[in-house]
Amino acid sequence: RQFRKTHIILPSSIAHPRCFQSPSFHPHRYLTPPTTKITRQFVSSQSRNTSGSGNPRPPNIAITEHFRNKFRVGDYYVWLYKDTRKNNPTSWEKYTIDRHDDGDDDSVVVISMSTKFSQNEEYVTHHRMTVNLTESIAARGNRSDWKLTKFEYWDNEKNEWRVFGCGDNVQAFEEKFNVLLVANDAAVSADLKTRKVKMNGNVVSLVRTKRHFYTDAWYAPSEAGDLSGVAILKYFQEHSFSLVEWGRRCGDWEATAISVEPEV
């Protein structure tokens, strides 16, 4: 397998990538499965995606096409977590778009979550979530207005995926992706907060929408092309994360290294 360079187009014309080899995929870690029995709950997209007359609205074809291009099977994102007191790496978290999960509906995706604790380790996949992106973007008012279709953990003893929770932990998705920015929703422009950082040496204005303020994450703006709506930076308590790698499977793998630091 060969690897080639690619460039991420951002407002400040960042163009200093280097290639990474795509890491291997392995089954699973998370470690302590829940001891209580939890009933799986599903979200009815028809009940929320209705007009005033109660009739279901047709899907927004343009948005669905946009999601298809944004969340491509094989795409992955890596965030580096650090101890902010000592500035030491603590873990690398990787989200991978595994598949579109609902037939022809490309707005439903399955995202696997993998972790490693040193740079030379291989990633271990421990959770995955099924996300209806159309429902997510319809939840403009509050995070409680939608749910993950399902959230699962890998059971090492039974060697199978098991449903965990009722899907209300939408922060697992929204902390890393802001679909309002992905879809370039004009309605969010008035709510934007901005923060300048340096990405690969160039000053870039990250944004945070009012709707996603609770995540404390800062996202690439709508005009950032392939990275629009992706979380770039977050500080919380004594840790932080920043996006350090993005990759796309397009024939040969394409991967880009990303460095993020507060603007001086």
C-alpha positions, 0 to 999 in steps of 0.5 A: 500500500502506498501513501501520498500527501494531501492538503487540508484547505483552511482559511489560512491556507495551511499546507504543511502536511506529512504522511502517516501510515494508517494504523491497524484496526484491532478489537477491543478494550473497554475494560469494565462492561456495565453491570446493570441491564439497560434497555435499548431505545430507538429514536423515531426520525419520523416523529421529529422530522415533521411539518406543522401538519404532522406529515413527515418532511422529505429528506433534504437531498442536498444535506444528505449529499453533503454528509455523504461527502463529509463522512466517507467510509474509511475516514478517520480522525485522531485527537491527542489528549494531554495532561495540561499541567505537565504537557505530557501525552496521555492517550490518542483517540481515533474515530473511524467512519466504518460504514453507512448503516441504513441502506441507501440513507447515507445520513446514518453512519457507524463510527468506531472509537479506538484508543492507544496510550503510547505512540508506538502502540496499536489502536484498540477499538472499544466502542462504536456509535450509530448516528443519524446525521439528519436527526442530529442537525434537526436538533438545533435547540438542545442536545436532548432533542435527539439521541444516538441510534445506538451506542455499543461496547465490545464485550471481550468475554462474549466476543460481540458488540453489546448495546450500552445505554439509551443513546442519550450520550450524544456528547460522544459525537457532538464533542468531536463533530458539529454538524451545523458547521458541516452543513454550513447552516446559515442560521448558526452564524449569529451564534458563533464564538471564535478563538484564534489558534495556530494550525501548522504555523498559520493563524486560524479562527476556530468557532463554537456555536451556541448549540454546542457550547456545552462541549467546550470544544472548538471546531474548524469553521464551515469554510474549512473544507474537509475539516469543517465542523471537526473539533480541533481543540478542547481544554477541560479540567487538567487535560486537553485534546487537539486534532493531530491527524486526519485521513481518507481512504481514497484508492491509496490512503491519504493522511495529514498531520496537524499541529495546533497551539494557542496563538501567541 
